[in-house]
Amino acid sequence: MGLRQQRPIRVHLRRHFSESKSELTRAIERSQEIYIIALCLGALDCLYWQAMGLGEIKLAKGISRLLAKSYQHHPIRVSSTPI
């Protein structure tokens, strides 16, 4: 199923997830200021709960896995997302 055939809200969430994931990866690779990593984590946490609320369980699990993997590279933790 292509992106055009999916529900518009799912496409919207996936785009934000992709952008936040890329930004988080770049911030970690460049060892940028910790606040950039914190902003990315906050955005991903918000997307996690939006996905859960809309029944997009696979997307929410993907976000949760990304957050768990990122914890190996920085000291910040998002307390509201179950890992």
PyMOL commands that set and color helices and strands:
alter all, ss='L'
color gray80, all
select helices_A, chain A and resi 3-5+8-29+34-53+57-70
alter helices_A, ss='H'
color red, helices_A
deselect
rebuild
show_as cartoon
